[in-house]
Amino acid sequence: MKKHITIIAVISFITVLFLNGTMLAQDLEPGDVLPPLTEEQKLERFAGNFFATVFGFMAHGKEHGKSIEDVGRFLGEYVTAGWPDEFDPEYYINALNNNLGMFDVTIEILEVGEDHITAKRTKIDPGEDVDEAFQGVYGYSISDFEKFFAAAEKGILSSRGMTISHEVGDDIIVFTVSQ
């Protein structure tokens, strides 16, 4: 279901991007109140805008001689200003689950130690059509997004005195967050 929402979101975003808000403008009348979005439509819009924003960060970085990893790390370090002081591997794993849950990513805890947690997660898989659409419109793929995200994780955790390591497989990523 969420994979379909993501596909619809991307197609919707691309449609709106190219039509630039002129869709059905001839039908609008003064005093018309446009309908509110449903929760599903809000999620679709968020997902499409989220990816467009991330790919925009990557493109901006590239224009300024920065790699995907440089931009991801910068953003990770930047966002930690709003994170709480009680920050440990468990907090991070829970936050990661909350953020990646909208992409149907699942996280399984493999090991819990005094100063680390090892887990595995599925990769983001929006489907081949969406990945091709991203590459066609933005010039970046989900693989590029995963690189960006891995660097953002390192930026988040290093700014809090922690580390993360990744072992990337075909369908999963095994990672360890250490304090």
ZADO-1210 file (C-alpha; in nm, 4 decimals, padded with zeros to 6 digits):
<atoms>
<atom x="00.0000" y="00.0000" z="00.0000" code="MET" pos="1"/>
<atom x="00.2702" y="00.2482" z="00.0980" code="LYS" pos="2"/>
<atom x="00.4728" y="00.1546" z="-00.2110" code="LYS" pos="3"/>
<atom x="00.1704" y="00.2514" z="-00.4192" code="HIS" pos="4"/>
<atom x="00.1333" y="00.5743" z="-00.2215" code="ILE" pos="5"/>
<atom x="00.4968" y="00.6585" z="-00.2939" code="THR" pos="6"/>
<atom x="00.4505" y="00.5870" z="-00.6653" code="ILE" pos="7"/>
<atom x="00.1381" y="00.8024" z="-00.6738" code="ILE" pos="8"/>
<atom x="00.3178" y="01.0760" z="-00.4806" code="ALA" pos="9"/>
<atom x="00.6054" y="01.0855" z="-00.7263" code="VAL" pos="10"/>
<atom x="00.3765" y="01.0887" z="-01.0267" code="ILE" pos="11"/>
<atom x="00.1625" y="01.3582" z="-00.8628" code="SER" pos="12"/>
<atom x="00.4666" y="01.5667" z="-00.7765" code="PHE" pos="13"/>
<atom x="00.6054" y="01.5385" z="-01.1287" code="ILE" pos="14"/>
<atom x="00.2654" y="01.6269" z="-01.2758" code="THR" pos="15"/>
<atom x="00.2298" y="01.9316" z="-01.0535" code="VAL" pos="16"/>
<atom x="00.5904" y="02.0316" z="-01.1220" code="LEU" pos="17"/>
<atom x="00.5365" y="02.0311" z="-01.4976" code="PHE" pos="18"/>
<atom x="00.1895" y="02.1850" z="-01.4920" code="LEU" pos="19"/>
<atom x="00.3032" y="02.4451" z="-01.2393" code="ASN" pos="20"/>
<atom x="-00.0340" y="02.4822" z="-01.0701" code="GLY" pos="21"/>
<atom x="-00.2349" y="02.5630" z="-01.3843" code="THR" pos="22"/>
<atom x="-00.4372" y="02.2430" z="-01.3709" code="MET" pos="23"/>
<atom x="-00.8092" y="02.3273" z="-01.3916" code="LEU" pos="24"/>
<atom x="-00.7452" y="02.6965" z="-01.3204" code="ALA" pos="25"/>
<atom x="-01.0163" y="02.7834" z="-01.5719" code="GLN" pos="26"/>
<atom x="-01.2725" y="02.6147" z="-01.3456" code="ASP" pos="27"/>
<atom x="-01.1969" y="02.8243" z="-01.0376" code="LEU" pos="28"/>
<atom x="-01.4393" y="03.0948" z="-00.9348" code="GLU" pos="29"/>
<atom x="-01.3987" y="03.3725" z="-00.6771" code="PRO" pos="30"/>
<atom x="-01.5163" y="03.2404" z="-00.3421" code="GLY" pos="31"/>
<atom x="-01.4357" y="02.8764" z="-00.4225" code="ASP" pos="32"/>
<atom x="-01.2847" y="02.6920" z="-00.1299" code="VAL" pos="33"/>
<atom x="-01.0582" y="02.4127" z="-00.2441" code="LEU" pos="34"/>
<atom x="-01.1115" y="02.0760" z="-00.0762" code="PRO" pos="35"/>
<atom x="-00.8802" y="01.9763" z="00.2082" code="PRO" pos="36"/>
<atom x="-00.6384" y="01.6913" z="00.1496" code="LEU" pos="37"/>
<atom x="-00.7135" y="01.3481" z="00.2875" code="THR" pos="38"/>
<atom x="-00.4566" y="01.1872" z="00.5173" code="GLU" pos="39"/>
<atom x="-00.3478" y="00.9643" z="00.2296" code="GLU" pos="40"/>
<atom x="-00.3037" y="01.2660" z="00.0000" code="GLN" pos="41"/>
<atom x="-00.1009" y="01.4427" z="00.2694" code="LYS" pos="42"/>
<atom x="00.1298" y="01.1408" z="00.2957" code="LEU" pos="43"/>
<atom x="00.1647" y="01.1271" z="-00.0830" code="GLU" pos="44"/>
<atom x="00.2540" y="01.4966" z="-00.0969" code="ARG" pos="45"/>
<atom x="00.4992" y="01.4629" z="00.1894" code="PHE" pos="46"/>
<atom x="00.6794" y="01.1667" z="00.0322" code="ALA" pos="47"/>
<atom x="00.7099" y="01.3355" z="-00.3068" code="GLY" pos="48"/>
<atom x="00.8273" y="01.6646" z="-00.1595" code="ASN" pos="49"/>
<atom x="01.0673" y="01.4852" z="00.0765" code="PHE" pos="50"/>
<atom x="01.2504" y="01.3108" z="-00.2065" code="PHE" pos="51"/>
<atom x="01.2498" y="01.6266" z="-00.4195" code="ALA" pos="52"/>
<atom x="01.4054" y="01.8186" z="-00.1299" code="THR" pos="53"/>
<atom x="01.6749" y="01.5581" z="-00.0659" code="VAL" pos="54"/>
<atom x="01.7602" y="01.5336" z="-00.4349" code="PHE" pos="55"/>
<atom x="01.7670" y="01.9148" z="-00.4443" code="GLY" pos="56"/>
<atom x="02.0206" y="01.9160" z="-00.1584" code="PHE" pos="57"/>
<atom x="02.2332" y="01.6682" z="-00.3536" code="MET" pos="58"/>
<atom x="02.2155" y="01.8765" z="-00.6723" code="ALA" pos="59"/>
<atom x="02.3019" y="02.1964" z="-00.4841" code="HIS" pos="60"/>
<atom x="02.5995" y="02.0257" z="-00.3230" code="GLY" pos="61"/>
<atom x="02.7176" y="01.8941" z="-00.6590" code="LYS" pos="62"/>
<atom x="02.7009" y="02.2480" z="-00.8037" code="GLU" pos="63"/>
<atom x="02.9346" y="02.3534" z="-00.5219" code="HIS" pos="64"/>
<atom x="03.1820" y="02.0667" z="-00.5609" code="GLY" pos="65"/>
<atom x="03.0442" y="01.8501" z="-00.2805" code="LYS" pos="66"/>
<atom x="02.9730" y="01.4778" z="-00.2958" code="SER" pos="67"/>
<atom x="02.6475" y="01.3124" z="-00.1961" code="ILE" pos="68"/>
<atom x="02.8214" y="01.1967" z="00.1203" code="GLU" pos="69"/>
<atom x="02.9428" y="01.5517" z="00.2025" code="ASP" pos="70"/>
<atom x="02.5897" y="01.6873" z="00.1740" code="VAL" pos="71"/>
<atom x="02.4379" y="01.4012" z="00.3743" code="GLY" pos="72"/>
<atom x="02.6912" y="01.4419" z="00.6541" code="ARG" pos="73"/>
<atom x="02.6321" y="01.8187" z="00.6671" code="PHE" pos="74"/>
<atom x="02.2563" y="01.7720" z="00.6907" code="LEU" pos="75"/>
<atom x="02.2974" y="01.5054" z="00.9607" code="GLY" pos="76"/>
<atom x="02.5165" y="01.7353" z="01.1689" code="GLU" pos="77"/>
<atom x="02.2762" y="02.0238" z="01.1110" code="TYR" pos="78"/>
<atom x="01.9580" y="01.8473" z="01.2222" code="VAL" pos="79"/>
<atom x="02.1019" y="01.7222" z="01.5499" code="THR" pos="80"/>
<atom x="02.0653" y="02.0690" z="01.6993" code="ALA" pos="81"/>
<atom x="01.6965" y="01.9876" z="01.7452" code="GLY" pos="82"/>
<atom x="01.7495" y="01.6419" z="01.8962" code="TRP" pos="83"/>
<atom x="01.7333" y="01.5878" z="02.2743" code="PRO" pos="84"/>
<atom x="02.0377" y="01.5630" z="02.4996" code="ASP" pos="85"/>
<atom x="01.9353" y="01.2114" z="02.6131" code="GLU" pos="86"/>
<atom x="02.0728" y="01.0599" z="02.2980" code="PHE" pos="87"/>
<atom x="02.1966" y="00.7012" z="02.2944" code="ASP" pos="88"/>
<atom x="02.1920" y="00.4091" z="02.0483" code="PRO" pos="89"/>
<atom x="01.8441" y="00.3013" z="02.1614" code="GLU" pos="90"/>
<atom x="01.7033" y="00.6501" z="02.1068" code="TYR" pos="91"/>
<atom x="01.8614" y="00.6622" z="01.7616" code="TYR" pos="92"/>
<atom x="01.7265" y="00.3206" z="01.6569" code="ILE" pos="93"/>
<atom x="01.3746" y="00.4219" z="01.7625" code="ASN" pos="94"/>
<atom x="01.4013" y="00.7556" z="01.5772" code="ALA" pos="95"/>
<atom x="01.5328" y="00.5737" z="01.2705" code="LEU" pos="96"/>
<atom x="01.2401" y="00.3332" z="01.2814" code="ASN" pos="97"/>
<atom x="00.9969" y="00.6256" z="01.3027" code="ASN" pos="98"/>
<atom x="01.1578" y="00.8042" z="01.0068" code="ASN" pos="99"/>
<atom x="01.2015" y="00.5042" z="00.7781" code="LEU" pos="100"/>
<atom x="00.8648" y="00.3501" z="00.8645" code="GLY" pos="101"/>
<atom x="00.6934" y="00.5705" z="00.6071" code="MET" pos="102"/>
<atom x="00.8938" y="00.3877" z="00.3388" code="PHE" pos="103"/>
<atom x="00.7944" y="00.0388" z="00.4605" code="ASP" pos="104"/>
<atom x="01.1455" y="-00.0183" z="00.5930" code="VAL" pos="105"/>
<atom x="01.1565" y="-00.2712" z="00.8752" code="THR" pos="106"/>
<atom x="01.4229" y="-00.2841" z="01.1442" code="ILE" pos="107"/>
<atom x="01.5132" y="-00.5986" z="01.3368" code="GLU" pos="108"/>
<atom x="01.7369" y="-00.5811" z="01.6444" code="ILE" pos="109"/>
<atom x="02.0161" y="-00.8395" z="01.6251" code="LEU" pos="110"/>
<atom x="02.2238" y="-00.7592" z="01.9345" code="GLU" pos="111"/>
<atom x="02.2052" y="-00.5207" z="02.2286" code="VAL" pos="112"/>
<atom x="02.5229" y="-00.4487" z="02.4243" code="GLY" pos="113"/>
<atom x="02.6052" y="-00.2015" z="02.6991" code="GLU" pos="114"/>
<atom x="02.7347" y="00.0555" z="02.4503" code="ASP" pos="115"/>
<atom x="02.5979" y="-00.0577" z="02.1132" code="HIS" pos="116"/>
<atom x="02.3038" y="-00.1962" z="01.9202" code="ILE" pos="117"/>
<atom x="02.3333" y="-00.4029" z="01.6037" code="THR" pos="118"/>
<atom x="02.0298" y="-00.4265" z="01.3788" code="ALA" pos="119"/>
<atom x="01.9351" y="-00.4950" z="01.0222" code="LYS" pos="120"/>
<atom x="01.6953" y="-00.3009" z="00.8079" code="ARG" pos="121"/>
<atom x="01.5425" y="-00.3460" z="00.4696" code="THR" pos="122"/>
<atom x="01.6371" y="-00.1011" z="00.1996" code="LYS" pos="123"/>
<atom x="01.4013" y="00.1631" z="00.0678" code="ILE" pos="124"/>
<atom x="01.2277" y="00.0126" z="-00.2348" code="ASP" pos="125"/>
<atom x="00.9850" y="00.2471" z="-00.4072" code="PRO" pos="126"/>
<atom x="00.9732" y="00.0222" z="-00.7124" code="GLY" pos="127"/>
<atom x="01.1522" y="00.0302" z="-01.0448" code="GLU" pos="128"/>
<atom x="00.9126" y="00.2808" z="-01.2029" code="ASP" pos="129"/>
<atom x="00.9669" y="00.5350" z="-00.9266" code="VAL" pos="130"/>
<atom x="01.3442" y="00.4862" z="-00.9305" code="ASP" pos="131"/>
<atom x="01.3441" y="00.5476" z="-01.3069" code="GLU" pos="132"/>
<atom x="01.1250" y="00.8554" z="-01.2587" code="ALA" pos="133"/>
<atom x="01.3681" y="00.9926" z="-00.9990" code="PHE" pos="134"/>
<atom x="01.6605" y="00.9356" z="-01.2317" code="GLN" pos="135"/>
<atom x="01.4761" y="01.0926" z="-01.5253" code="GLY" pos="136"/>
<atom x="01.3577" y="01.4025" z="-01.3378" code="VAL" pos="137"/>
<atom x="01.6287" y="01.4589" z="-01.0764" code="TYR" pos="138"/>
<atom x="01.9243" y="01.2589" z="-01.2073" code="GLY" pos="139"/>
<atom x="01.9503" y="01.0618" z="-00.8814" code="TYR" pos="140"/>
<atom x="01.8415" y="00.7123" z="-00.7821" code="SER" pos="141"/>
<atom x="01.7317" y="00.5428" z="-00.4627" code="ILE" pos="142"/>
<atom x="02.0870" y="00.4083" z="-00.4437" code="SER" pos="143"/>
<atom x="02.2088" y="00.7701" z="-00.4328" code="ASP" pos="144"/>
<atom x="01.9512" y="00.8415" z="-00.1625" code="PHE" pos="145"/>
<atom x="02.0847" y="00.5474" z="00.0426" code="GLU" pos="146"/>
<atom x="02.4400" y="00.6925" z="00.0148" code="LYS" pos="147"/>
<atom x="02.3096" y="01.0314" z="00.1238" code="PHE" pos="148"/>
<atom x="02.1203" y="00.8763" z="00.4137" code="PHE" pos="149"/>
<atom x="02.4200" y="00.6691" z="00.5331" code="ALA" pos="150"/>
<atom x="02.6312" y="00.9864" z="00.5399" code="ALA" pos="151"/>
<atom x="02.3531" y="01.1744" z="00.7234" code="ALA" pos="152"/>
<atom x="02.3512" y="00.8980" z="00.9863" code="GLU" pos="153"/>
<atom x="02.7259" y="00.9399" z="01.0348" code="LYS" pos="154"/>
<atom x="02.6798" y="01.3164" z="01.0718" code="GLY" pos="155"/>
<atom x="02.4012" y="01.2745" z="01.3273" code="ILE" pos="156"/>
<atom x="02.5875" y="01.0197" z="01.5353" code="LEU" pos="157"/>
<atom x="02.9360" y="01.1712" z="01.5173" code="SER" pos="158"/>
<atom x="02.8001" y="01.5037" z="01.6406" code="SER" pos="159"/>
<atom x="02.6768" y="01.3122" z="01.9482" code="ARG" pos="160"/>
<atom x="03.0014" y="01.1210" z="02.0034" code="GLY" pos="161"/>
<atom x="02.8743" y="00.7959" z="01.8535" code="MET" pos="162"/>
<atom x="02.9611" y="00.5903" z="01.5480" code="THR" pos="163"/>
<atom x="02.7738" y="00.3770" z="01.2985" code="ILE" pos="164"/>
<atom x="02.9014" y="00.1048" z="01.0710" code="SER" pos="165"/>
<atom x="02.7135" y="-00.0443" z="00.7767" code="HIS" pos="166"/>
<atom x="02.7315" y="-00.3786" z="00.5972" code="GLU" pos="167"/>
<atom x="02.5267" y="-00.3388" z="00.2809" code="VAL" pos="168"/>
<atom x="02.3690" y="-00.6441" z="00.1211" code="GLY" pos="169"/>
<atom x="02.1370" y="-00.6802" z="-00.1760" code="ASP" pos="170"/>
<atom x="01.8128" y="-00.6298" z="00.0189" code="ASP" pos="171"/>
<atom x="01.9259" y="-00.5397" z="00.3708" code="ILE" pos="172"/>
<atom x="02.1681" y="-00.3212" z="00.5599" code="ILE" pos="173"/>
<atom x="02.3190" y="-00.4501" z="00.8836" code="VAL" pos="174"/>
<atom x="02.4362" y="-00.1648" z="01.1028" code="PHE" pos="175"/>
<atom x="02.5851" y="-00.1100" z="01.4456" code="THR" pos="176"/>
<atom x="02.5365" y="00.2095" z="01.6436" code="VAL" pos="177"/>
<atom x="02.7998" y="00.2484" z="01.9175" code="SER" pos="178"/>
<atom x="02.8400" y="00.4971" z="02.1967" code="GLN" pos="179"/>
</atoms>
